Amino acid sequence: MLVWIAIAMSNAINPRFMWKITESWKATKEPQASYFMIRRVAGAVFSIIGIVFLLFGRFSR
């Protein structure tokens, strides 16, 4: 779960770096700014989901 949160936060904080690590090898040019904005928003959403799962997982035991 912590790896999921770390990757999601990395996408939220610096989506261009995560794109370079994961997908730049198959691209001929850099994507549009809207692609990075969507990736940033998705990273923030998945970070929140991961934190909620982590917190509720701790309280349910």
C-alpha distance matrix in Angstrom:
0.0 3.8 5.4 5.1 6.4 8.7 10.1 10.7 12.3 14.3 15.5 16.5 18.3 19.9 19.8 22.9 21.4 18.5 21.3 23.3 20.7 19.7 22.8 25.8 27.3 28.2 29.7 33.3 32.8 30.1 29.0 30.3 28.9 27.9 25.4 23.7 23.9 22.2 19.4 19.1 19.1 16.5 14.2 15.0 14.5 11.1 10.2 11.8 10.3 6.7 8.5 10.6 8.3 7.0 10.8 12.2 10.3 11.9 15.2 15.6 16.0
3.8 0.0 3.8 5.4 5.1 6.1 8.6 9.8 10.4 12.1 14.2 15.1 16.1 17.8 18.4 21.3 19.5 17.0 20.2 21.9 19.3 19.1 22.4 25.0 26.6 28.0 29.3 32.7 32.0 29.2 28.4 29.7 28.1 27.4 25.0 22.9 23.2 22.1 19.1 18.3 18.8 16.8 13.8 14.4 14.9 11.8 9.8 12.0 11.6 7.9 8.6 11.7 10.4 8.2 11.5 13.9 12.5 13.1 16.5 17.7 17.9
5.4 3.8 0.0 3.8 5.4 5.0 6.1 8.5 9.8 10.5 12.4 14.1 15.2 16.1 16.3 18.9 16.8 14.1 17.2 18.7 15.9 15.5 19.0 21.6 23.0 24.4 25.9 29.4 28.9 26.3 25.7 27.3 26.1 25.6 22.9 20.9 21.8 20.6 17.3 17.1 18.1 15.8 12.8 14.4 15.1 11.7 10.4 13.4 13.0 9.5 11.3 14.3 12.9 11.5 15.0 17.1 15.5 16.6 20.0 20.9 21.0
5.1 5.4 3.8 0.0 3.8 5.5 5.3 6.1 8.5 9.9 10.7 12.3 14.2 15.3 14.9 17.9 16.6 13.5 16.2 18.4 16.0 15.0 18.0 20.9 22.6 23.5 24.8 28.3 27.7 25.0 23.9 25.3 24.1 23.1 20.5 18.8 19.3 17.7 14.7 14.7 15.2 12.5 10.0 11.7 11.8 8.2 7.7 10.7 9.8 6.9 9.6 12.2 10.9 10.5 14.0 15.7 14.6 16.4 19.4 20.0 20.8
6.4 5.1 5.4 3.8 0.0 3.8 5.5 5.1 6.0 8.5 9.8 10.3 12.0 13.9 14.2 17.5 16.3 13.8 16.9 19.1 17.2 16.7 19.6 22.2 24.4 25.4 26.2 29.5 28.4 25.4 24.3 25.2 23.4 22.6 20.4 18.2 18.3 17.2 14.3 13.4 13.8 11.9 8.8 9.4 10.2 7.3 5.1 8.1 8.5 5.5 7.0 10.3 10.1 9.3 12.2 14.5 14.2 15.4 18.2 19.5 20.6
8.7 6.1 5.0 5.5 3.8 0.0 3.8 5.5 5.2 6.1 8.7 9.8 10.3 11.8 12.6 15.5 13.7 11.6 15.0 16.7 14.6 14.9 18.1 20.2 22.3 23.9 24.7 27.8 26.7 23.8 23.2 24.3 22.6 22.4 20.1 17.5 18.1 17.6 14.3 13.3 14.7 13.2 9.6 10.8 12.6 10.0 7.8 11.2 12.1 9.4 10.3 13.9 13.8 12.5 15.3 18.0 17.4 18.2 21.2 22.7 23.4
10.1 8.6 6.1 5.3 5.5 3.8 0.0 3.8 5.5 5.0 6.3 8.7 9.9 10.4 10.1 12.9 11.4 8.6 11.7 13.7 11.6 11.4 14.4 16.8 18.9 20.3 21.1 24.4 23.4 20.6 19.9 21.3 20.0 19.7 17.1 14.8 15.9 15.1 11.6 11.4 13.1 11.1 7.9 10.3 11.9 9.2 8.3 12.1 12.5 10.4 12.4 15.5 15.2 14.7 17.7 19.9 19.4 20.7 23.7 24.7 25.6
10.7 9.8 8.5 6.1 5.1 5.5 3.8 0.0 3.8 5.4 5.1 6.3 8.7 10.0 9.5 13.0 12.5 9.8 12.4 15.1 13.8 13.2 15.6 18.0 20.6 21.4 21.8 25.0 23.7 20.6 19.3 20.1 18.4 17.6 15.4 13.2 13.5 12.4 9.3 8.7 9.7 7.8 4.4 6.6 8.1 5.8 5.2 8.9 9.7 8.5 10.5 13.3 13.6 13.8 16.4 18.4 18.5 20.1 22.6 23.7 25.1
12.3 10.4 9.8 8.5 6.0 5.2 5.5 3.8 0.0 3.8 5.3 4.9 6.0 8.3 9.3 12.7 12.0 10.4 13.4 15.7 14.8 15.0 17.4 19.3 22.1 23.3 23.4 26.3 24.6 21.2 20.2 20.7 18.4 18.1 16.4 13.6 13.6 13.5 10.6 8.7 10.1 9.6 5.8 6.4 9.3 8.1 5.8 9.1 11.2 10.0 10.6 13.9 14.9 14.5 16.5 19.1 19.5 20.5 22.9 24.6 26.0
14.3 12.1 10.5 9.9 8.5 6.1 5.0 5.4 3.8 0.0 3.8 5.4 5.1 5.7 6.8 9.7 8.3 7.0 10.4 12.2 11.3 12.2 14.7 16.1 18.9 20.5 20.5 23.3 21.7 18.4 17.9 18.9 16.9 17.3 15.2 12.1 13.1 13.5 10.2 8.8 11.4 10.9 7.3 9.1 12.1 10.8 9.3 12.8 14.5 13.2 14.2 17.5 18.2 17.6 19.9 22.5 22.6 23.6 26.2 27.8 28.9
15.5 14.2 12.4 10.7 9.8 8.7 6.3 5.1 5.3 3.8 0.0 3.8 5.6 5.5 4.4 8.0 8.1 6.1 8.5 11.2 11.0 11.0 12.8 14.4 17.5 18.5 18.2 21.1 19.3 16.0 14.9 15.7 13.9 13.8 11.6 8.8 9.9 9.9 6.4 5.6 8.5 7.8 4.9 7.7 10.3 9.5 9.2 12.5 14.0 13.4 15.0 17.8 18.6 18.7 21.1 23.2 23.5 25.0 27.4 28.7 30.2
16.5 15.1 14.1 12.3 10.3 9.8 8.7 6.3 4.9 5.4 3.8 0.0 3.8 5.9 6.1 9.8 10.5 9.5 11.6 14.3 14.6 14.7 16.2 17.6 20.9 21.8 21.1 23.7 21.5 17.9 16.5 16.4 13.9 13.5 12.3 9.3 8.9 9.4 7.0 4.1 6.4 7.3 4.4 5.2 8.6 9.1 8.2 10.8 13.1 13.1 14.0 16.6 18.1 18.3 20.0 22.3 23.2 24.5 26.5 28.1 29.9
18.3 16.1 15.2 14.2 12.0 10.3 9.9 8.7 6.0 5.1 5.6 3.8 0.0 3.8 6.4 9.1 9.2 9.5 12.0 13.9 14.3 15.4 17.1 17.8 21.2 22.6 21.7 24.0 21.6 18.0 17.3 17.2 14.5 15.1 14.1 10.5 10.6 12.2 9.9 6.9 9.7 11.0 8.1 8.4 12.1 12.5 10.8 13.4 16.0 15.6 15.9 18.9 20.5 20.1 21.7 24.4 25.2 26.0 28.2 30.1 31.6
19.9 17.8 16.1 15.3 13.9 11.8 10.4 10.0 8.3 5.7 5.5 5.9 3.8 0.0 3.8 5.5 5.6 6.7 8.9 10.3 11.3 12.8 14.1 14.4 17.8 19.4 18.4 20.5 18.1 14.6 14.4 14.8 12.5 13.8 12.5 8.8 10.2 12.0 9.3 7.5 11.2 12.1 9.6 11.1 14.5 14.5 13.4 16.4 18.6 18.0 18.8 21.8 23.1 22.8 24.7 27.3 27.8 28.8 31.2 32.9 34.3
19.8 18.4 16.3 14.9 14.2 12.6 10.1 9.5 9.3 6.8 4.4 6.1 6.4 3.8 0.0 3.8 5.5 5.1 6.1 8.6 9.9 10.4 11.2 11.9 15.4 16.4 15.4 17.8 15.6 12.1 11.3 12.1 10.3 11.2 9.1 5.8 8.0 9.2 6.2 5.9 9.6 10.0 8.3 10.7 13.5 13.4 13.4 16.4 18.0 17.8 19.3 22.0 22.9 23.1 25.4 27.5 27.9 29.4 31.7 33.0 34.6
22.9 21.3 18.9 17.9 17.5 15.5 12.9 13.0 12.7 9.7 8.0 9.8 9.1 5.5 3.8 0.0 3.8 5.5 5.0 6.2 8.8 10.0 10.0 9.5 13.2 14.6 13.1 15.0 12.6 9.2 9.4 10.7 9.5 11.5 9.5 6.6 9.7 11.4 9.0 9.2 13.0 13.5 12.1 14.5 17.3 17.1 17.1 20.2 21.8 21.4 23.0 25.7 26.5 26.7 29.0 31.2 31.4 32.8 35.3 36.6 38.0
21.4 19.5 16.8 16.6 16.3 13.7 11.4 12.5 12.0 8.3 8.1 10.5 9.2 5.6 5.5 3.8 0.0 3.8 5.4 5.1 6.4 8.7 10.0 9.6 12.7 14.9 14.2 16.3 14.5 11.6 12.6 14.3 13.3 15.2 13.0 10.1 13.0 14.4 11.3 11.3 15.1 15.1 12.9 15.4 18.3 17.5 17.0 20.5 22.0 20.9 22.4 25.5 26.0 25.7 28.2 30.6 30.5 31.7 34.4 35.8 36.8
18.5 17.0 14.1 13.5 13.8 11.6 8.6 9.8 10.4 7.0 6.1 9.5 9.5 6.7 5.1 5.5 3.8 0.0 3.8 5.4 5.1 6.1 8.1 9.1 12.0 13.7 13.7 16.5 15.3 12.5 12.7 14.8 14.1 15.1 12.2 9.8 12.7 13.0 9.4 10.2 13.6 12.7 10.6 13.7 16.1 14.7 14.8 18.3 19.3 18.2 20.1 23.1 23.2 23.1 25.9 28.1 27.8 29.2 32.0 33.1 34.1
21.3 20.2 17.2 16.2 16.9 15.0 11.7 12.4 13.4 10.4 8.5 11.6 12.0 8.9 6.1 5.0 5.4 3.8 0.0 3.8 5.4 5.2 5.2 6.0 9.4 10.5 10.1 13.0 11.8 9.1 9.3 11.9 12.0 13.1 9.9 8.4 11.9 12.1 9.1 10.9 14.2 13.3 12.2 15.5 17.5 16.5 17.2 20.6 21.3 20.7 22.9 25.5 25.6 26.0 28.8 30.6 30.4 32.1 34.8 35.7 36.9
23.3 21.9 18.7 18.4 19.1 16.7 13.7 15.1 15.7 12.2 11.2 14.3 13.9 10.3 8.6 6.2 5.1 5.4 3.8 0.0 3.8 5.7 5.9 4.7 7.6 10.0 9.7 12.0 11.1 9.1 10.8 13.7 14.1 15.9 13.0 11.4 15.0 15.7 12.8 14.2 17.6 17.0 15.5 18.7 20.9 19.8 20.1 23.6 24.4 23.4 25.5 28.4 28.4 28.4 31.2 33.3 32.9 34.4 37.3 38.2 39.2
20.7 19.3 15.9 16.0 17.2 14.6 11.6 13.8 14.8 11.3 11.0 14.6 14.3 11.3 9.9 8.8 6.4 5.1 5.4 3.8 0.0 3.8 6.3 6.7 8.3 10.9 11.9 14.7 14.4 12.7 14.0 16.9 17.2 18.5 15.3 13.7 17.0 17.2 13.8 15.2 18.4 17.2 15.3 18.6 20.6 18.8 19.0 22.7 23.2 21.7 23.9 26.9 26.5 26.3 29.3 31.4 30.6 32.1 35.2 36.0 36.6
19.7 19.1 15.5 15.0 16.7 14.9 11.4 13.2 15.0 12.2 11.0 14.7 15.4 12.8 10.4 10.0 8.7 6.1 5.2 5.7 3.8 0.0 3.8 6.4 7.7 9.2 10.7 14.1 14.2 12.8 13.3 16.3 17.0 17.7 14.1 13.2 16.5 15.8 12.5 14.7 17.5 15.6 14.3 18.0 19.4 17.4 18.3 21.9 21.9 20.6 23.3 25.9 25.3 25.5 28.7 30.4 29.5 31.3 34.3 34.8 35.6
22.8 22.4 19.0 18.0 19.6 18.1 14.4 15.6 17.4 14.7 12.8 16.2 17.1 14.1 11.2 10.0 10.0 8.1 5.2 5.9 6.3 3.8 0.0 3.8 5.5 5.9 7.0 10.6 11.0 9.9 10.4 13.8 15.2 15.9 12.3 12.3 15.8 15.1 12.5 15.2 17.9 16.2 15.7 19.4 20.6 19.1 20.5 23.8 23.8 23.1 25.9 28.2 27.7 28.3 31.4 32.9 32.2 34.3 37.1 37.5 38.5
25.8 25.0 21.6 20.9 22.2 20.2 16.8 18.0 19.3 16.1 14.4 17.6 17.8 14.4 11.9 9.5 9.6 9.1 6.0 4.7 6.7 6.4 3.8 0.0 3.8 5.5 5.3 8.0 8.2 7.6 9.4 13.0 14.6 16.2 13.0 12.8 16.5 16.6 14.3 16.6 19.7 18.6 18.0 21.4 23.1 21.9 23.0 26.4 26.7 26.0 28.5 31.1 30.8 31.2 34.2 35.9 35.3 37.2 40.1 40.7 41.7
27.3 26.6 23.0 22.6 24.4 22.3 18.9 20.6 22.1 18.9 17.5 20.9 21.2 17.8 15.4 13.2 12.7 12.0 9.4 7.6 8.3 7.7 5.5 3.8 0.0 3.8 5.7 8.2 9.9 10.5 12.5 16.3 18.2 19.7 16.4 16.5 20.2 20.0 17.6 20.1 23.0 21.7 21.0 24.6 26.0 24.5 25.6 29.1 29.2 28.2 30.9 33.4 32.8 33.1 36.3 37.9 37.0 39.0 42.0 42.3 43.1
28.2 28.0 24.4 23.5 25.4 23.9 20.3 21.4 23.3 20.5 18.5 21.8 22.6 19.4 16.4 14.6 14.9 13.7 10.5 10.0 10.9 9.2 5.9 5.5 3.8 0.0 3.8 6.9 9.2 10.4 11.5 15.3 17.8 18.7 15.4 16.3 19.9 19.2 17.3 20.3 22.8 21.3 21.3 24.9 25.9 24.6 26.2 29.5 29.2 28.7 31.6 33.8 33.1 33.8 37.1 38.4 37.6 39.8 42.6 42.7 43.7
29.7 29.3 25.9 24.8 26.2 24.7 21.1 21.8 23.4 20.5 18.2 21.1 21.7 18.4 15.4 13.1 14.2 13.7 10.1 9.7 11.9 10.7 7.0 5.3 5.7 3.8 0.0 3.8 5.5 7.0 8.4 12.1 14.9 16.1 13.2 14.3 17.9 17.7 16.3 19.2 21.7 20.8 21.0 24.4 25.6 24.8 26.4 29.5 29.6 29.4 32.1 34.3 34.0 34.9 37.9 39.3 38.8 41.0 43.7 44.0 45.2
33.3 32.7 29.4 28.3 29.5 27.8 24.4 25.0 26.3 23.3 21.1 23.7 24.0 20.5 17.8 15.0 16.3 16.5 13.0 12.0 14.7 14.1 10.6 8.0 8.2 6.9 3.8 0.0 3.8 7.1 9.3 12.5 15.6 17.4 15.1 16.3 19.8 20.0 19.0 21.6 24.3 23.7 24.0 27.3 28.7 28.1 29.6 32.6 33.0 32.8 35.4 37.7 37.6 38.3 41.2 42.7 42.4 44.5 47.1 47.6 48.8
32.8 32.0 28.9 27.7 28.4 26.7 23.4 23.7 24.6 21.7 19.3 21.5 21.6 18.1 15.6 12.6 14.5 15.3 11.8 11.1 14.4 14.2 11.0 8.2 9.9 9.2 5.5 3.8 0.0 3.8 6.5 9.4 12.3 14.5 12.7 13.6 17.0 17.8 17.0 19.3 22.0 22.0 22.3 25.2 26.9 26.7 28.0 30.9 31.7 31.7 34.0 36.3 36.6 37.3 40.0 41.6 41.6 43.6 46.1 46.8 48.2
30.1 29.2 26.3 25.0 25.4 23.8 20.6 20.6 21.2 18.4 16.0 17.9 18.0 14.6 12.1 9.2 11.6 12.5 9.1 9.1 12.7 12.8 9.9 7.6 10.5 10.4 7.0 7.1 3.8 0.0 3.8 6.7 9.0 11.4 9.7 10.0 13.5 14.6 13.8 15.7 18.6 18.8 19.0 21.8 23.6 23.7 24.8 27.6 28.6 28.7 30.8 33.1 33.6 34.3 36.9 38.6 38.7 40.6 43.1 43.9 45.4
29.0 28.4 25.7 23.9 24.3 23.2 19.9 19.3 20.2 17.9 14.9 16.5 17.3 14.4 11.3 9.4 12.6 12.7 9.3 10.8 14.0 13.3 10.4 9.4 12.5 11.5 8.4 9.3 6.5 3.8 0.0 3.8 6.6 8.1 6.3 7.7 10.8 11.5 11.3 13.6 15.9 16.2 17.1 19.7 21.2 21.5 23.0 25.6 26.4 26.9 29.1 31.1 31.7 32.8 35.2 36.7 37.0 39.1 41.3 42.0 43.8
30.3 29.7 27.3 25.3 25.2 24.3 21.3 20.1 20.7 18.9 15.7 16.4 17.2 14.8 12.1 10.7 14.3 14.8 11.9 13.7 16.9 16.3 13.8 13.0 16.3 15.3 12.1 12.5 9.4 6.7 3.8 0.0 3.8 5.4 5.6 7.2 9.1 10.4 11.4 13.1 15.0 16.0 17.2 19.2 20.7 21.8 23.2 25.3 26.4 27.4 29.3 31.1 32.1 33.3 35.4 36.9 37.6 39.7 41.6 42.5 44.5
28.9 28.1 26.1 24.1 23.4 22.6 20.0 18.4 18.4 16.9 13.9 13.9 14.5 12.5 10.3 9.5 13.3 14.1 12.0 14.1 17.2 17.0 15.2 14.6 18.2 17.8 14.9 15.6 12.3 9.0 6.6 3.8 0.0 3.8 5.4 5.3 6.3 8.8 9.9 10.6 12.5 14.3 15.3 16.8 18.6 20.0 21.1 23.0 24.5 25.6 27.2 29.0 30.3 31.4 33.2 34.9 35.9 37.7 39.5 40.6 42.7
27.9 27.4 25.6 23.1 22.6 22.4 19.7 17.6 18.1 17.3 13.8 13.5 15.1 13.8 11.2 11.5 15.2 15.1 13.1 15.9 18.5 17.7 15.9 16.2 19.7 18.7 16.1 17.4 14.5 11.4 8.1 5.4 3.8 0.0 3.8 5.4 4.9 6.2 8.5 9.6 10.5 12.2 14.0 15.3 16.5 18.2 19.7 21.3 22.5 24.0 25.7 27.1 28.5 30.0 31.6 33.0 34.1 36.2 37.8 38.7 41.0
25.4 25.0 22.9 20.5 20.4 20.1 17.1 15.4 16.4 15.2 11.6 12.3 14.1 12.5 9.1 9.5 13.0 12.2 9.9 13.0 15.3 14.1 12.3 13.0 16.4 15.4 13.2 15.1 12.7 9.7 6.3 5.6 5.4 3.8 0.0 3.8 5.4 5.3 6.2 8.6 10.1 10.6 12.2 14.4 15.5 16.4 18.2 20.2 21.0 22.2 24.3 25.8 26.7 28.2 30.2 31.5 32.3 34.5 36.3 37.1 39.2
23.7 22.9 20.9 18.8 18.2 17.5 14.8 13.2 13.6 12.1 8.8 9.3 10.5 8.8 5.8 6.6 10.1 9.8 8.4 11.4 13.7 13.2 12.3 12.8 16.5 16.3 14.3 16.3 13.6 10.0 7.7 7.2 5.3 5.4 3.8 0.0 3.8 5.4 4.9 6.0 8.6 9.7 10.3 12.3 14.2 15.1 16.1 18.4 19.8 20.6 22.3 24.3 25.4 26.4 28.4 30.1 30.8 32.7 34.7 35.7 37.7
23.9 23.2 21.8 19.3 18.3 18.1 15.9 13.5 13.6 13.1 9.9 8.9 10.6 10.2 8.0 9.7 13.0 12.7 11.9 15.0 17.0 16.5 15.8 16.5 20.2 19.9 17.9 19.8 17.0 13.5 10.8 9.1 6.3 4.9 5.4 3.8 0.0 3.8 5.4 5.0 6.2 8.6 9.7 10.7 12.4 14.2 15.2 16.8 18.5 19.8 21.2 22.8 24.4 25.6 27.2 28.8 30.0 31.8 33.4 34.6 36.8
22.2 22.1 20.6 17.7 17.2 17.6 15.1 12.4 13.5 13.5 9.9 9.4 12.2 12.0 9.2 11.4 14.4 13.0 12.1 15.7 17.2 15.8 15.1 16.6 20.0 19.2 17.7 20.0 17.8 14.6 11.5 10.4 8.8 6.2 5.3 5.4 3.8 0.0 3.8 5.4 5.2 6.1 8.5 9.9 10.6 12.1 14.0 15.5 16.4 18.1 20.0 21.2 22.4 24.1 25.8 27.0 28.0 30.3 31.8 32.6 34.9
19.4 19.1 17.3 14.7 14.3 14.3 11.6 9.3 10.6 10.2 6.4 7.0 9.9 9.3 6.2 9.0 11.3 9.4 9.1 12.8 13.8 12.5 12.5 14.3 17.6 17.3 16.3 19.0 17.0 13.8 11.3 11.4 9.9 8.5 6.2 4.9 5.4 3.8 0.0 3.8 5.5 5.1 6.0 8.6 9.9 10.4 12.0 14.3 15.2 16.1 18.1 19.9 20.8 22.0 24.1 25.5 26.2 28.3 30.3 31.1 33.1
19.1 18.3 17.1 14.7 13.4 13.3 11.4 8.7 8.7 8.8 5.6 4.1 6.9 7.5 5.9 9.2 11.3 10.2 10.9 14.2 15.2 14.7 15.2 16.6 20.1 20.3 19.2 21.6 19.3 15.7 13.6 13.1 10.6 9.6 8.6 6.0 5.0 5.4 3.8 0.0 3.8 5.5 5.1 6.3 8.7 10.0 10.5 12.5 14.4 15.2 16.6 18.5 20.0 20.9 22.6 24.4 25.5 27.2 29.0 30.2 32.3
19.1 18.8 18.1 15.2 13.8 14.7 13.1 9.7 10.1 11.4 8.5 6.4 9.7 11.2 9.6 13.0 15.1 13.6 14.2 17.6 18.4 17.5 17.9 19.7 23.0 22.8 21.7 24.3 22.0 18.6 15.9 15.0 12.5 10.5 10.1 8.6 6.2 5.2 5.5 3.8 0.0 3.8 5.4 5.1 6.2 8.6 9.8 10.8 12.4 14.2 15.5 16.7 18.5 19.9 21.3 22.7 24.1 26.0 27.4 28.5 30.9
16.5 16.8 15.8 12.5 11.9 13.2 11.1 7.8 9.6 10.9 7.8 7.3 11.0 12.1 10.0 13.5 15.1 12.7 13.3 17.0 17.2 15.6 16.2 18.6 21.7 21.3 20.8 23.7 22.0 18.8 16.2 16.0 14.3 12.2 10.6 9.7 8.6 6.1 5.1 5.5 3.8 0.0 3.8 5.4 5.1 6.1 8.4 9.9 10.5 12.1 14.1 15.3 16.3 18.1 19.9 21.0 22.0 24.3 25.9 26.6 28.9
14.2 13.8 12.8 10.0 8.8 9.6 7.9 4.4 5.8 7.3 4.9 4.4 8.1 9.6 8.3 12.1 12.9 10.6 12.2 15.5 15.3 14.3 15.7 18.0 21.0 21.3 21.0 24.0 22.3 19.0 17.1 17.2 15.3 14.0 12.2 10.3 9.7 8.5 6.0 5.1 5.4 3.8 0.0 3.8 5.5 5.2 6.0 8.6 9.8 10.3 12.1 14.2 15.2 16.2 18.2 19.9 20.6 22.5 24.4 25.5 27.5
15.0 14.4 14.4 11.7 9.4 10.8 10.3 6.6 6.4 9.1 7.7 5.2 8.4 11.1 10.7 14.5 15.4 13.7 15.5 18.7 18.6 18.0 19.4 21.4 24.6 24.9 24.4 27.3 25.2 21.8 19.7 19.2 16.8 15.3 14.4 12.3 10.7 9.9 8.6 6.3 5.1 5.4 3.8 0.0 3.8 5.5 5.1 6.3 8.7 9.9 10.6 12.4 14.3 15.3 16.5 18.4 19.7 21.3 22.9 24.3 26.5
14.5 14.9 15.1 11.8 10.2 12.6 11.9 8.1 9.3 12.1 10.3 8.6 12.1 14.5 13.5 17.3 18.3 16.1 17.5 20.9 20.6 19.4 20.6 23.1 26.0 25.9 25.6 28.7 26.9 23.6 21.2 20.7 18.6 16.5 15.5 14.2 12.4 10.6 9.9 8.7 6.2 5.1 5.5 3.8 0.0 3.8 5.4 5.2 6.3 8.7 10.0 10.7 12.4 14.2 15.5 16.5 18.1 20.2 21.4 22.4 24.9
11.1 11.8 11.7 8.2 7.3 10.0 9.2 5.8 8.1 10.8 9.5 9.1 12.5 14.5 13.4 17.1 17.5 14.7 16.5 19.8 18.8 17.4 19.1 21.9 24.5 24.6 24.8 28.1 26.7 23.7 21.5 21.8 20.0 18.2 16.4 15.1 14.2 12.1 10.4 10.0 8.6 6.1 5.2 5.5 3.8 0.0 3.8 5.4 4.9 6.0 8.5 9.7 10.4 12.0 14.1 15.2 15.9 18.2 20.0 20.7 22.8
10.2 9.8 10.4 7.7 5.1 7.8 8.3 5.2 5.8 9.3 9.2 8.2 10.8 13.4 13.4 17.1 17.0 14.8 17.2 20.1 19.0 18.3 20.5 23.0 25.6 26.2 26.4 29.6 28.0 24.8 23.0 23.2 21.1 19.7 18.2 16.1 15.2 14.0 12.0 10.5 9.8 8.4 6.0 5.1 5.4 3.8 0.0 3.8 5.4 5.1 6.2 8.6 9.9 10.4 12.2 14.2 15.1 16.7 18.6 19.9 21.9
11.8 12.0 13.4 10.7 8.1 11.2 12.1 8.9 9.1 12.8 12.5 10.8 13.4 16.4 16.4 20.2 20.5 18.3 20.6 23.6 22.7 21.9 23.8 26.4 29.1 29.5 29.5 32.6 30.9 27.6 25.6 25.3 23.0 21.3 20.2 18.4 16.8 15.5 14.3 12.5 10.8 9.9 8.6 6.3 5.2 5.4 3.8 0.0 3.8 5.4 5.1 6.1 8.6 9.8 10.5 12.1 13.9 15.5 16.7 18.1 20.5
10.3 11.6 13.0 9.8 8.5 12.1 12.5 9.7 11.2 14.5 14.0 13.1 16.0 18.6 18.0 21.8 22.0 19.3 21.3 24.4 23.2 21.9 23.8 26.7 29.2 29.2 29.6 33.0 31.7 28.6 26.4 26.4 24.5 22.5 21.0 19.8 18.5 16.4 15.2 14.4 12.4 10.5 9.8 8.7 6.3 4.9 5.4 3.8 0.0 3.8 5.5 5.1 6.2 8.5 9.9 10.5 11.8 14.2 15.5 16.2 18.7
6.7 7.9 9.5 6.9 5.5 9.4 10.4 8.5 10.0 13.2 13.4 13.1 15.6 18.0 17.8 21.4 20.9 18.2 20.7 23.4 21.7 20.6 23.1 26.0 28.2 28.7 29.4 32.8 31.7 28.7 26.9 27.4 25.6 24.0 22.2 20.6 19.8 18.1 16.1 15.2 14.2 12.1 10.3 9.9 8.7 6.0 5.1 5.4 3.8 0.0 3.8 5.4 5.1 6.1 8.6 10.0 10.3 12.3 14.4 15.3 17.1
8.5 8.6 11.3 9.6 7.0 10.3 12.4 10.5 10.6 14.2 15.0 14.0 15.9 18.8 19.3 23.0 22.4 20.1 22.9 25.5 23.9 23.3 25.9 28.5 30.9 31.6 32.1 35.4 34.0 30.8 29.1 29.3 27.2 25.7 24.3 22.3 21.2 20.0 18.1 16.6 15.5 14.1 12.1 10.6 10.0 8.5 6.2 5.1 5.5 3.8 0.0 3.8 5.4 5.0 6.1 8.5 9.7 10.7 12.5 14.3 16.2
10.6 11.7 14.3 12.2 10.3 13.9 15.5 13.3 13.9 17.5 17.8 16.6 18.9 21.8 22.0 25.7 25.5 23.1 25.5 28.4 26.9 25.9 28.2 31.1 33.4 33.8 34.3 37.7 36.3 33.1 31.1 31.1 29.0 27.1 25.8 24.3 22.8 21.2 19.9 18.5 16.7 15.3 14.2 12.4 10.7 9.7 8.6 6.1 5.1 5.4 3.8 0.0 3.8 5.4 5.1 6.0 8.2 9.9 10.7 12.0 14.6
8.3 10.4 12.9 10.9 10.1 13.8 15.2 13.6 14.9 18.2 18.6 18.1 20.5 23.1 22.9 26.5 26.0 23.2 25.6 28.4 26.5 25.3 27.7 30.8 32.8 33.1 34.0 37.6 36.6 33.6 31.7 32.1 30.3 28.5 26.7 25.4 24.4 22.4 20.8 20.0 18.5 16.3 15.2 14.3 12.4 10.4 9.9 8.6 6.2 5.1 5.4 3.8 0.0 3.8 5.5 5.3 5.7 8.5 10.0 10.4 12.6
7.0 8.2 11.5 10.5 9.3 12.5 14.7 13.8 14.5 17.6 18.7 18.3 20.1 22.8 23.1 26.7 25.7 23.1 26.0 28.4 26.3 25.5 28.3 31.2 33.1 33.8 34.9 38.3 37.3 34.3 32.8 33.3 31.4 30.0 28.2 26.4 25.6 24.1 22.0 20.9 19.9 18.1 16.2 15.3 14.2 12.0 10.4 9.8 8.5 6.1 5.0 5.4 3.8 0.0 3.8 5.7 5.2 6.3 8.9 10.2 11.6
10.8 11.5 15.0 14.0 12.2 15.3 17.7 16.4 16.5 19.9 21.1 20.0 21.7 24.7 25.4 29.0 28.2 25.9 28.8 31.2 29.3 28.7 31.4 34.2 36.3 37.1 37.9 41.2 40.0 36.9 35.2 35.4 33.2 31.6 30.2 28.4 27.2 25.8 24.1 22.6 21.3 19.9 18.2 16.5 15.5 14.1 12.2 10.5 9.9 8.6 6.1 5.1 5.5 3.8 0.0 3.8 5.4 5.3 6.5 8.8 10.7
12.2 13.9 17.1 15.7 14.5 18.0 19.9 18.4 19.1 22.5 23.2 22.3 24.4 27.3 27.5 31.2 30.6 28.1 30.6 33.3 31.4 30.4 32.9 35.9 37.9 38.4 39.3 42.7 41.6 38.6 36.7 36.9 34.9 33.0 31.5 30.1 28.8 27.0 25.5 24.4 22.7 21.0 19.9 18.4 16.5 15.2 14.2 12.1 10.5 10.0 8.5 6.0 5.3 5.7 3.8 0.0 3.8 5.3 5.1 6.1 8.9
10.3 12.5 15.5 14.6 14.2 17.4 19.4 18.5 19.5 22.6 23.5 23.2 25.2 27.8 27.9 31.4 30.5 27.8 30.4 32.9 30.6 29.5 32.2 35.3 37.0 37.6 38.8 42.4 41.6 38.7 37.0 37.6 35.9 34.1 32.3 30.8 30.0 28.0 26.2 25.5 24.1 22.0 20.6 19.7 18.1 15.9 15.1 13.9 11.8 10.3 9.7 8.2 5.7 5.2 5.4 3.8 0.0 3.8 5.6 5.4 6.9
11.9 13.1 16.6 16.4 15.4 18.2 20.7 20.1 20.5 23.6 25.0 24.5 26.0 28.8 29.4 32.8 31.7 29.2 32.1 34.4 32.1 31.3 34.3 37.2 39.0 39.8 41.0 44.5 43.6 40.6 39.1 39.7 37.7 36.2 34.5 32.7 31.8 30.3 28.3 27.2 26.0 24.3 22.5 21.3 20.2 18.2 16.7 15.5 14.2 12.3 10.7 9.9 8.5 6.3 5.3 5.3 3.8 0.0 3.8 5.6 5.9
15.2 16.5 20.0 19.4 18.2 21.2 23.7 22.6 22.9 26.2 27.4 26.5 28.2 31.2 31.7 35.3 34.4 32.0 34.8 37.3 35.2 34.3 37.1 40.1 42.0 42.6 43.7 47.1 46.1 43.1 41.3 41.6 39.5 37.8 36.3 34.7 33.4 31.8 30.3 29.0 27.4 25.9 24.4 22.9 21.4 20.0 18.6 16.7 15.5 14.4 12.5 10.7 10.0 8.9 6.5 5.1 5.6 3.8 0.0 3.8 5.6
15.6 17.7 20.9 20.0 19.5 22.7 24.7 23.7 24.6 27.8 28.7 28.1 30.1 32.9 33.0 36.6 35.8 33.1 35.7 38.2 36.0 34.8 37.5 40.7 42.3 42.7 44.0 47.6 46.8 43.9 42.0 42.5 40.6 38.7 37.1 35.7 34.6 32.6 31.1 30.2 28.5 26.6 25.5 24.3 22.4 20.7 19.9 18.1 16.2 15.3 14.3 12.0 10.4 10.2 8.8 6.1 5.4 5.6 3.8 0.0 3.8
16.0 17.9 21.0 20.8 20.6 23.4 25.6 25.1 26.0 28.9 30.2 29.9 31.6 34.3 34.6 38.0 36.8 34.1 36.9 39.2 36.6 35.6 38.5 41.7 43.1 43.7 45.2 48.8 48.2 45.4 43.8 44.5 42.7 41.0 39.2 37.7 36.8 34.9 33.1 32.3 30.9 28.9 27.5 26.5 24.9 22.8 21.9 20.5 18.7 17.1 16.2 14.6 12.6 11.6 10.7 8.9 6.9 5.9 5.6 3.8 0.0
